[in-house]
Amino acid sequence: MKVLLTGCAGQLGQALIASAPQGLELIATSRNGGPGQQALDLANASACRAAVEEYQPDWVLNVGAYTAVDKAESEPELAEAVNAGAPEAFSAALMQQGGRLLQLSTDFVFNGRQGDPYRTDQPRAPLGIYGLSKARGEEAVEAAFGSEGNGIILRTSWVIGPVGRNFALTMLRLHREKNALGVVADQVGCPSSTLNLAAVCWQTIQRRSEGIRLPAVLHWSDAGAASWYDVAVAVGELGVELGLIDHSAAVNPITTADYPTPAKRPGYSLLDCNQTRQALERNGQHWRSALRDVLTSIPT
């Protein structure tokens, strides 16, 4: 099986490379290329189509994305090109040659105004440019593949891993550098470890390749619920326990209003992952346990 993987320089891309199944022919791509990677600019739809035509993959695993939520408000064209144009181009090319697509998406396609976990079939209602561009990417995949199951959307949330840039690693650094932190406590969701998320991606591809029918939209995060404040506190506690920091900073809860940002964020974006766990026969790991695994896996 041949898989074209985008976003290899990112935290999830690196986790996917590290956990790729044996015997898989992996074509790793990133915007600028590099050792073992091909250059592929997701903002260039023609390049995306050409990559499919050149490599003829069985799957495109599109985890590359424009993820600068606040910056997207001032760069809507670039966010749209990467997050909507690329999956549209991949979908069109794959429909011609018969390949499949696994498209990573986000909890930001929802507005966060309900108080219970979002199901896969609920309508999209993004608050900002980033969420809107990802929603349009989803729509492009659905328009191309319909319900035949060869274009799968996998939504996730609050991605954290042992490498790259993410909230957990930022908090670990701030615990090391500061005595006190103010962290938003009124946004609720759930972290998603790249270690678990990568395994889910590969399992999804494997099961679908074996002819097992899967829902066209999947949700995956680690188990439980948390605020950013909860995660920050846990990073400090686990960081001390694991010997990564000498002491934890005092973490003070603040509100979204106390920390204004250019982009609005959903106040509640917990994803209902039950259907995915049943379809993949995979249990969720509690987010704090998964966070421990992430911190333990930080390269030394």
Helices and strands as residue ranges (DSSP letters): E 2-6, H 11-18, E 25-30, E 38-39, H 45-55, E 59-62, G 71-73, H 76-80, I 81-85, H 86-97, E 100-106, G 107-109, H 129-145, E 151-156, E 159-160, H 167-177, E 180-184, E 188-189, E 192-193, H 194-209, E 217-219, E 226-227, H 228-241, E 250-254, G 256-258, H 274-280, H 287-296
